[in-house]
Amino acid sequence: RFKGRVALLFQPAEEDGAGGREMVNEGVMDRFAVDQVYGIHNAPNVPFGHFLTTPGALMASVDTAYVYLTGKGGHGATPHDCVDPIVALVGMISAIQTIIPRNIYALDEAVLSVTMVNSGTASNIIPEEAMFAATIRCFKPEVRALLKKRFHEIVEGHAAAYGVQARIDYDWGYPATINHADQAAFAVEVAAEIVGDTAVNGNSVREMGSEDFSYMLEARKGAYLFMGTGPGAGLHHAAYDFNDEAAPIGASFFARLVERAQPLA
């Protein structure tokens, strides 16, 4: 029961392929004359049927850094004849942990987590190479740029100090998911019609996860929400199983949103 047009966007490659970006770049918003865009994401362990969102930043940007170090390998008994990349790696990992508490304003949330470390093949060999990787997340573009700048400065400075060669592959990933205030408020009203006021939180805390729906919200006004699916294994867990009973609630939300946005009269 509406008057107007609706485009249903079936986005591919949500996790690693930046499908939202590709759809925007290929002109899906212009091709279907999209004025506003809305999306929901299931949320395990949030009460079933509850909706969560907030105006402004809802989810963080995400960048990934890979650091590859090359020294001079040799026998563990003669480190003076080697250039040890492991010592350099340990120094770098310790130093980059100072970026957030010492370079980022305390009220600008950010996360820098080293999640991979690889080097060595035997207990008595100093390896030639070492590597580590980190995930880097925040909400503001200027904070994002500063994190990248300081990461490079620290790695390059430590490489010079320890005498190793360093290559940084810095993957500039998804931007922050930023809800437009008016559209977020509208989505909250619609959700409340479906599940009731007490089951909707329109000022929920933002989170450090990321989402390529962010590209769509850069291209058009709109909002993104989480919908609770009740108890169960968390997202990305091997035991995760989508609660099919939540699907009608999400569908009802979208249907009512269309009716409210494009009424018959």
VEXVEX-185135 format. One line per 3 residues: number of its first residue (from 1); their letters; for each residue x, y, z of N, C-alpha, C. Coordinates in steps of 0.1 Angstrom, whole numbers. Example, Ala and Ser with C-alpha at 12.3 -4.5 7.8 and 13.67 -1.06 7.14 Angstrom:
residues 2
1 = as = 132 -57 78 123 -45 78 132 -33 78; 128 -22 71 137 -11 71 129 0 79
//
This chain:
residues 265
1 = rfk = 8 -12 0 0 0 0 9 12 0; 14 16 -12 22 28 -13 21 33 -27; 26 45 -29 26 51 -42 40 56 -45
4 = grv = 46 50 -54 60 53 -57 68 41 -62; 81 42 -61 90 31 -65 99 26 -54; 102 13 -54 111 8 -44 121 -1 -51
7 = all = 133 0 -48 144 -8 -53 149 -18 -42; 149 -31 -44 154 -40 -35 168 -43 -39; 178 -40 -30 192 -42 -34 197 -54 -27
10 = fqp = 201 -64 -36 207 -77 -31 222 -76 -33; 229 -73 -22 243 -69 -22 252 -82 -22; 261 -83 -31 270 -95 -30 283 -91 -23
13 = aee = 291 -101 -19 304 -98 -14 304 -89 -2; 296 -91 8 295 -82 19 307 -82 28; 314 -93 29 325 -94 39 338 -88 34
16 = dga = 343 -95 24 357 -91 19 357 -84 6; 346 -85 -2 346 -80 -15 341 -66 -17; 337 -59 -6 331 -45 -7 320 -44 -17
19 = ggr = 311 -53 -17 300 -53 -26 292 -40 -27; 290 -34 -15 283 -21 -14 290 -11 -22; 304 -10 -22 311 -1 -29 310 -3 -44
22 = emv = 311 -16 -48 310 -19 -62 296 -16 -68; 285 -18 -60 272 -14 -65 271 1 -67; 276 8 -57 276 23 -59 284 27 -71
25 = neg = 296 22 -72 304 26 -83 298 22 -97; 291 12 -97 284 8 -110 271 15 -112; 268 24 -104 256 33 -106 243 28 -102
28 = vmd = 242 19 -93 229 13 -89 220 24 -83; 225 34 -76 217 44 -70 211 53 -81; 218 56 -91 213 65 -102 204 57 -111
31 = rfa = 208 44 -114 200 36 -123 186 34 -119; 184 33 -106 171 30 -100 165 42 -93; 171 54 -95 167 66 -89 164 65 -74
34 = vdq = 174 60 -67 173 58 -52 175 71 -45; 166 75 -37 168 88 -29 172 85 -15; 167 74 -9 171 70 4 174 55 4
37 = vyg = 182 51 14 186 37 14 186 33 29; 181 21 31 180 15 45 184 1 45; 190 -3 56 194 -17 58 193 -22 72
40 = ihn = 192 -35 74 192 -40 88 202 -52 88; 207 -55 100 217 -66 102 212 -74 114; 212 -87 112 208 -95 124 218 -94 135
43 = apn = 213 -95 147 221 -93 159 219 -104 169; 227 -115 169 225 -126 179 227 -120 193; 220 -126 203 221 -123 217 216 -109 220
46 = vpf = 209 -103 211 201 -91 214 186 -97 214; 178 -92 224 165 -98 225 157 -99 212; 151 -110 210 144 -112 197 135 -101 193
49 = ghf = 136 -96 181 127 -86 176 130 -72 180; 141 -70 188 144 -56 192 153 -50 181; 151 -37 180 159 -29 170 169 -19 177
52 = ltt = 181 -18 172 191 -9 178 197 -1 166; 198 12 169 205 21 159 208 34 166; 214 43 159 218 56 165 220 66 153
55 = pga = 217 79 155 221 88 145 236 90 145; 242 94 133 256 95 132 263 82 131; 275 81 136 284 69 135 278 57 142
58 = lma = 275 46 135 270 34 141 281 23 141; 289 23 131 300 13 130 312 19 125; 324 13 128 337 20 126 342 17 112
61 = svd = 351 25 107 359 22 95 369 11 99; 374 4 89 383 -7 91 394 -6 81; 407 -6 85 419 -7 77 427 -19 82
64 = tay = 435 -25 73 443 -36 77 457 -34 72; 467 -35 81 481 -33 78 488 -46 79; 496 -49 69 505 -60 68 520 -55 68
67 = vyl = 528 -59 77 542 -55 78 551 -66 75; 560 -65 66 569 -76 62 584 -71 65; 591 -78 73 604 -74 77 615 -83 71
70 = tgk = 626 -78 67 637 -86 62 650 -82 69; 656 -91 75 669 -89 82 680 -98 76; 688 -103 84 699 -112 80 698 -124 89
73 = ggh = 695 -136 84 694 -148 92 707 -154 96; 707 -163 105 719 -170 109 716 -179 120; 727 -184 127 726 -193 138 722 -185 150
76 = gat = 714 -191 159 710 -185 171 721 -183 181; 732 -190 179 744 -189 188 752 -177 184; 750 -171 172 759 -160 168 750 -148 163
79 = phd = 742 -143 172 733 -132 168 741 -119 163; 753 -118 167 761 -106 163 764 -106 148; 763 -118 142 765 -119 128 751 -118 120
82 = cvd = 741 -115 127 727 -115 121 721 -101 123; 710 -99 115 701 -87 118 688 -94 121; 684 -94 133 673 -102 138 659 -94 136
85 = piv = 651 -99 126 638 -93 124 628 -95 135; 630 -105 143 621 -108 154 622 -97 165; 634 -93 168 636 -82 178 630 -69 173
88 = alv = 632 -66 160 625 -54 154 610 -55 154; 605 -67 151 590 -69 151 585 -66 165; 591 -72 175 586 -70 189 586 -55 193
91 = gmi = 597 -48 189 598 -34 191 587 -26 185; 584 -30 172 573 -23 165 560 -25 171; 557 -38 174 544 -41 180 542 -33 193
94 = sai = 552 -33 201 551 -25 214 548 -10 211; 556 -5 201 555 9 199 542 14 193; 536 6 184 524 10 177 512 10 187
97 = qti = 514 3 199 503 3 209 503 17 216; 513 25 214 512 39 220 504 49 211; 501 45 199 495 55 190 481 60 196
100 = ipr = 473 50 200 460 54 205 460 62 218; 468 57 228 468 65 241 476 78 240; 485 79 230 494 91 230 492 100 218
103 = niy = 485 96 208 483 104 196 469 107 193; 460 99 198 446 101 195 439 107 207; 430 117 205 423 123 215 415 113 223
106 = ald = 414 113 236 409 103 244 394 100 241; 386 110 236 372 108 234 369 104 219; 380 102 211 378 97 198 381 82 198
109 = eav = 371 74 199 373 60 200 381 54 188; 391 45 191 398 39 180 403 25 186; 406 16 177 411 3 181 423 0 171
112 = lsv = 434 -5 177 445 -10 169 449 -24 175; 446 -35 168 448 -48 174 458 -55 164; 469 -60 170 478 -69 162 472 -83 163
115 = tmv = 469 -89 151 462 -101 151 470 -113 144; 481 -110 139 489 -120 133 504 -117 135; 512 -128 138 526 -127 140 532 -140 134
118 = nsg = 541 -139 125 547 -151 119 562 -149 117; 570 -158 121 585 -158 119 591 -171 124; 602 -175 118 610 -186 123 605 -200 120
121 = tas = 615 -209 119 611 -223 116 618 -233 126; 628 -228 133 635 -237 143 640 -229 155; 642 -236 166 646 -229 178 660 -224 178
124 = nii = 669 -229 169 683 -224 169 687 -216 157; 677 -211 150 679 -203 138 673 -189 140; 681 -179 137 675 -165 136 670 -164 122
127 = pee = 657 -161 120 651 -161 107 655 -149 99; 654 -150 86 656 -139 77 645 -129 77; 632 -134 79 620 -126 77 611 -128 88
130 = amf = 602 -118 90 592 -118 100 580 -109 95; 568 -112 99 557 -103 95 547 -103 107; 539 -92 106 528 -91 115 517 -83 108
133 = aat = 505 -85 113 493 -78 107 485 -72 118; 477 -61 115 469 -55 125 456 -50 118; 445 -50 126 433 -43 122 432 -30 129
136 = irc = 427 -20 122 428 -6 127 414 0 124; 408 5 135 394 10 134 391 23 141; 382 31 136 379 44 142 366 49 135
139 = fkp = 362 61 139 350 67 134 351 79 125; 362 87 128 364 100 121 375 99 110; 373 105 99 383 105 88 396 110 92
142 = evr = 396 121 100 409 127 104 416 118 114; 409 110 122 415 100 131 421 89 123; 413 85 113 418 74 104 431 78 97
145 = all = 432 90 92 444 94 85 456 95 95; 453 100 107 464 101 117 469 87 121; 460 77 123 464 64 126 473 58 115
148 = kkr = 470 60 103 478 55 92 492 62 92; 492 75 94 504 83 94 514 78 105; 508 77 117 517 73 128 521 58 127
151 = fhe = 513 50 121 517 36 119 529 35 110; 529 42 99 540 42 90 552 48 96; 551 59 103 562 66 110 569 56 120
154 = ive = 561 50 128 567 41 138 574 29 132; 568 22 122 574 11 116 586 15 108; 586 26 101 598 30 93 609 34 102
157 = gha = 606 41 113 616 45 123 622 34 130; 615 24 134 620 12 140 628 4 131; 624 3 118 632 -4 108 646 2 107
160 = aay = 646 15 106 659 21 105 668 19 118; 661 19 130 669 17 142 674 3 143; 667 -7 139 671 -21 140 678 -26 128
163 = gvq = 679 -18 118 687 -22 106 680 -32 97; 667 -33 97 659 -42 89 652 -34 78; 648 -41 67 640 -36 57 625 -39 60
166 = ari = 617 -29 58 603 -30 61 594 -27 49; 585 -35 46 574 -32 36 561 -32 43; 553 -21 41 540 -20 47 530 -21 36
169 = dyd = 521 -30 37 509 -31 28 497 -26 36; 492 -14 34 482 -8 42 469 -8 34; 460 -17 37 447 -18 30 437 -8 35
172 = wgy = 434 2 27 424 12 31 410 6 29; 404 2 40 392 -6 38 379 2 39; 369 -3 45 356 3 46 356 16 54
175 = pat = 348 26 50 346 38 58 337 35 69; 336 44 79 326 43 90 312 43 84; 303 36 91 289 35 87 282 47 95
178 = inh = 278 57 87 273 69 93 258 71 90; 250 70 100 235 72 97 232 87 96; 223 90 88 218 103 86 207 105 97
181 = adq = 208 116 104 199 118 116 185 117 114; 180 124 103 165 124 101 160 110 97; 168 104 88 164 90 84 165 80 95
184 = aaf = 175 82 104 176 72 115 164 74 124; 160 87 126 148 89 135 135 83 128; 134 84 115 123 79 108 123 64 109
187 = ave = 134 57 108 135 43 109 131 38 123; 135 46 133 131 42 146 116 43 148; 110 53 142 95 54 143 88 42 137
190 = vaa = 94 38 125 88 27 118 90 14 126; 102 12 131 104 0 139 95 -1 151; 93 10 157 84 11 169 70 7 165
193 = eiv = 65 10 153 52 6 149 51 -9 148; 62 -16 144 63 -30 142 64 -38 155; 73 -33 164 76 -41 176 73 -34 189
196 = gdt = 69 -22 188 66 -14 200 78 -6 205; 74 5 212 84 15 216 95 9 225; 91 0 234 100 -6 244 111 -15 237
199 = avn = 108 -19 225 117 -29 218 126 -21 208; 127 -8 209 135 0 200 144 9 207; 157 9 205 166 18 211 172 26 199
202 = gns = 168 39 199 173 48 188 185 55 192; 191 53 203 204 59 207 213 48 213; 215 38 206 223 27 211 238 31 210
205 = vre = 246 23 216 261 26 216 266 22 202; 275 29 197 281 25 184 292 14 187; 296 7 176 304 -4 178 316 -4 168
208 = mgs = 327 -12 171 339 -11 163 339 -21 152; 328 -28 150 327 -36 138 325 -27 126; 326 -33 114 325 -25 102 316 -31 92
211 = edf = 312 -23 82 301 -28 73 302 -20 60; 301 -27 48 303 -20 35 290 -13 31; 279 -15 38 267 -6 36 271 8 38
214 = sym = 282 11 44 287 24 46 288 32 33; 292 25 22 294 31 9 280 36 4; 270 29 7 256 33 3 252 45 10
217 = lea = 255 46 23 252 58 31 260 70 28; 272 68 21 279 79 16 273 84 3; 266 75 -4 260 79 -17 246 85 -15
220 = rkg = 239 80 -5 225 85 -3 222 86 12; 212 94 15 208 95 29 201 82 32; 202 79 45 195 66 49 200 63 63
223 = ayl = 197 50 67 200 45 80 202 30 80; 210 25 90 213 11 92 209 8 106; 203 -4 108 198 -8 121 203 -23 123
226 = fmg = 203 -26 136 205 -40 140 192 -45 145; 189 -58 142 176 -64 147 180 -77 154; 176 -77 167 179 -89 175 172 -102 171
229 = tgp = 180 -112 172 175 -126 168 175 -135 180; 178 -130 192 177 -138 204 190 -146 207; 189 -155 216 201 -162 221 207 -171 209
232 = gag = 220 -172 209 227 -181 199 241 -177 198; 248 -185 190 262 -182 187 263 -169 180; 274 -162 183 276 -149 177 280 -149 162
235 = lhh = 279 -137 156 283 -136 142 297 -141 140; 299 -147 129 312 -153 125 317 -165 133; 309 -169 142 312 -181 150 308 -193 141
238 = aay = 316 -204 143 314 -216 135 300 -222 138; 294 -220 149 281 -225 153 270 -216 150; 272 -205 143 262 -195 141 251 -201 132
241 = dfn = 238 -198 136 227 -203 128 216 -192 128; 213 -187 117 203 -176 116 190 -181 121; 183 -172 129 170 -175 134 160 -171 124
244 = dea = 154 -181 116 145 -178 106 132 -171 110; 129 -173 123 117 -166 128 118 -151 128; 130 -146 127 132 -131 126 129 -125 113
247 = api = 129 -133 102 127 -128 89 114 -121 87; 103 -126 92 90 -118 90 91 -104 97; 98 -103 108 99 -90 115 107 -80 106
250 = gas = 118 -85 101 125 -76 92 118 -72 79; 111 -82 74 103 -79 62 91 -69 65; 85 -71 76 75 -61 80 80 -47 82
253 = ffa = 92 -46 88 98 -33 90 100 -27 76; 106 -34 67 108 -28 54 95 -24 47; 85 -32 48 72 -30 41 66 -17 47
256 = rlv = 66 -16 60 60 -4 67 68 8 64; 81 7 63 90 18 60 86 24 46; 84 15 37 80 20 23 66 26 24
259 = era = 57 21 31 44 27 32 44 41 38; 52 42 49 54 55 55 61 65 47; 71 61 39 79 70 31 72 74 19
262 = qpl = 63 65 13 56 68 1 41 65 2; 34 72 10 20 69 13 11 70 0; -1 64 1 -10 64 -11 -15 78 -13
265 = a = -17 86 -2 -23 99 -3 -16 108 7
//
